[in-house]
Amino acid sequence: MEESIVPAISIRDVHKHFGPHEVLQGIDMNVMPQEVVCLIGPSGSGKSTLLRCVNFLEVYDGGEILVDGALMGYEIQYDGTRRRASEERIRESRRDLGMVFQHFNLWPHMTVMENVTEALVSVAGKTKSEAQKIGIKCLERVGMAEKNASYPAQLSGGQQQRVAIARALAMEPRIMLFDEPTSALDPELVGDVLQVMRKLAAEGMTMLIVTHEMGFAAEVADRVVFMEGGRVVEEGPPDKLFHNPESPRFAAFLKSWTQRNGQTV
Amino acid sequence: METLASFFAGWQSFITENGPDFAAALWVTIRISLFSVVCGIGLGFLAELGRRIFPWLRTPVACYVEFFRGTPLLIQLYLLYYGGPRLGIVLDAEPAGMLGMSLYAAAYFCEIFRAGFDSIPEGQREAAHCLGIRPWRRLWRIELPQMAQIVLPPSVNQIITLIKDSAVLSIITVAELTKTATRIMNISFEIVMPLCLLALLYWFISEAVAMASNRLEARLTRHMAR
């Protein structure tokens, strides 16, 4: 039955090299519409690289990534070979994707409102007042509306990340990608950001999340994917995965996490 | 008392006699500096932008920068003014000076802009990519405003250095400040007064540039932690 639904993201046998080092060694994975998938694994396992391949911030060199059924980053030529798509095409393919970065990547010389409305004006073609209406709505969704006139440097990390989420939401993406959204935050600021993400998930947003927050993954994810050494080692619903890991590697990863955090997932 | 009075009298007659010449020369120096700063910034920016967009421009731009930074301005001006005619480039002293100074300045500004571009974290460009913002818009709205505050201090240094370097134009007979002061020294056998006035005038221009840049810097950094 699942075959009839087009996956929001379809990753097929994706390979990626950094020089001689193969960081992605054939990844297969689907993210269905409205599904929340968490990518977990040790540092260097390739999970962030994979996420960045999905919106073509990193060029993958083997396999294919389909976003809403359309090939990301490449054009198939008449002779069947493929070449890198034009920047215009890549921009077009990214329209459905919102991206949230580990280090927020807000533009420091713009106010919160300007950060959120920049693409609305310059890409979506809204007038300034339309953009500000949308902007304030998006900022309300992340609880940052009253800070709309502040500059990023005046906000805490958690607040900056919520603004970054609002900036991505403003373009009405159908899929949100999160690249370790809480890893750069002080522990007491993590909660607010996770709360916003929880709400998004509840609203039915399709989300692919690279995270180290196991508790969050267990609670919110529909499916958890454990990666190591550029491969998917194990995947499944969080209940099954966290309580009944099949592979010894994931069991060991879970055990060390439990020891470090003094609690089970 | 007597000496002080004669001191002032000496200056007074010196200024009345040579003031107009110095004023004219000051204008020449300002004119040449302004022209070469504007052209240098423009050309330097284009060169830097060009090599970022077109990889094949990297080597030519690098050669250009290395040549103009690595050789003395004096030699460049000699080559242009005295060697130029052999290649069919015949210019009067002042246009030759302006051209030479502009080419020289562009090499330095190109490097200043390189540092400016490099200072913007890649993540900010990635954020723009992800939102579908086009390259020119990104340059205008995201990169340039942030670069401005970063390239401003080194640019001001460079501008002041250029203004003072324009003294070299005296050797290709441009009637700018230094040339004028030397000429007056040769005619009047007065050494101290022309040199003091010369130094004072350069200092005056540099100070004006520095003051203007301080104002601009305050404006550009208004978003920084308040």
Interface residues (C-beta under 8 A of the other chain):
Chain A: N55 L57 E87 R91 E92 R94 R95 L97 G98 M99 F101 H103 N105 L106 W107 P108 H109 M110 T111 E118 A119 S122 V123 Y151 A153 Q154 A164 R167 A168 M171
Chain B: P121 G123 Q124 E126 A127 H129 C130 L131 G132 I133 R134 P135 R137 R141 I142 P145 Q146 H223 M224 A225 R226
